[in-house]
Structure formats: structure tokens, C-alpha cells
Amino acid sequence: MPRGRTFDKASAVDAAIDLFWSRGFAGVSMQDIAEATGVGNGSLYLAFGSKRALFLAAFRAYCERRPHPPTTSSRGTSPRWSTTAPAIRSDAGAF
């Protein structure tokens, strides 16, 4: 009988947020995340599927925790974020 997951995915996502924030996507490997969490590479891949999927889970969690930016600027026009954020969230939600 296979052993069940023995780590908290939310903790792995939190560690990934910190690593991606400090080093960027290209500067972080799954091995880096494994070392930061104490979780094996295989377990991370089993839980998330890929580095990209883990990044998107981290990005989604980060966005959910941040206050939403204003929808209009002081000049009354929409900032770029209000038009790009939905597209990014849509892509992140696909995983």
C-alpha cells in the first residue's frame, strides 16, 4: 500500500513563495524547494506535477493574500494592473 502524503502543501507553497520572491522563477529549482521544506523532490512532483504548477500555486496564494490594487488611478484611468491581473489569475486558476 502506498504511503500517503505526510507534508503540508500550504507549507511547501509558503516556502516556494519566499524562494521565488527572492530568486525569481529561473533562480529556483525543485531541489531548492525540497531543501527549504524538508520534502523530497518526488513528493513535490507528486503533489504539484511540475515547477511551473508549483509556481502558479504559489502565485495564486500570494495574490489571494495581497489586498487588491485600486481599480482607478488618481487621474481616473484604469491602471494596467486592472486589465492584466484577471488574465494572470485566469492562467493561474487553470492549474
C-alpha positions in Angstrom: 0.0 0.0 0.0 1.5 3.4 -1.0 2.3 5.8 1.8 0.1 8.9 1.9 1.4 12.4 1.7 3.0 13.4 5.0 3.7 17.1 4.4 1.5 20.1 4.3 1.1 21.5 0.8 0.4 25.0 2.2 3.8 25.0 3.9 5.5 24.0 0.7 3.7 26.8 -1.2 4.8 29.3 1.5 8.4 28.2 1.1 8.1 28.4 -2.6 6.7 32.0 -2.4 9.7 33.0 -0.3 12.2 31.4 -2.7 10.5 32.7 -5.9 10.3 36.2 -4.4 14.0 36.3 -3.5 15.5 34.5 -6.5 12.9 34.6 -9.3 11.5 31.6 -11.2 14.7 30.8 -13.1 16.8 31.0 -9.9 14.8 28.4 -8.0 15.0 24.6 -8.6 12.7 21.9 -7.3 15.8 20.8 -5.3 15.9 24.2 -3.6 12.3 24.0 -2.6 12.8 20.4 -1.4 15.7 21.5 0.8 13.8 24.5 2.1 10.8 22.3 3.0 12.5 19.1 4.0 10.3 17.4 1.5 11.7 15.1 -1.2 11.7 16.1 -4.9 9.5 13.1 -5.7 6.9 14.2 -3.2 6.9 17.7 -4.5 6.4 16.5 -8.1 3.7 14.1 -7.0 1.8 16.9 -5.2 2.3 19.6 -7.7 3.3 18.0 -11.0 5.9 20.5 -12.1 7.9 23.5 -11.0 5.6 25.7 -13.1 2.5 24.3 -11.4 4.1 24.9 -8.0 5.0 28.4 -9.1 1.4 29.1 -10.2 0.1 27.7 -6.9 2.5 30.0 -5.0 1.5 32.9 -7.2 -2.2 32.2 -6.6 -1.7 32.0 -2.9 0.4 35.3 -2.9 -2.4 37.1 -4.9 -5.1 35.9 -2.5 -3.2 37.2 0.5 -2.5 40.6 -1.0 -5.0 43.4 -0.9 -6.4 44.1 -4.3 -4.9 47.2 -6.1 -7.1 50.2 -6.7 -9.2 49.9 -9.9 -8.6 53.6 -10.9 -5.7 55.9 -10.6 -5.8 59.4 -9.2 -6.4 60.6 -12.8 -9.5 58.4 -13.1 -8.0 56.0 -15.6 -7.6 52.3 -15.0 -4.0 51.2 -14.2 -2.5 48.4 -16.2 -2.9 46.0 -13.3 -6.7 46.1 -13.5 -6.5 44.7 -17.1 -3.6 42.3 -16.7 -4.5 40.8 -13.2 -7.6 38.9 -14.4 -5.6 37.3 -17.2 -2.8 36.2 -14.8 -5.4 34.9 -12.3 -7.2 33.0 -15.1 -3.9 31.3 -16.1 -3.1 30.5 -12.5 -6.6 29.1 -12.0 -6.1 26.7 -14.8 -3.8 24.6 -12.7 
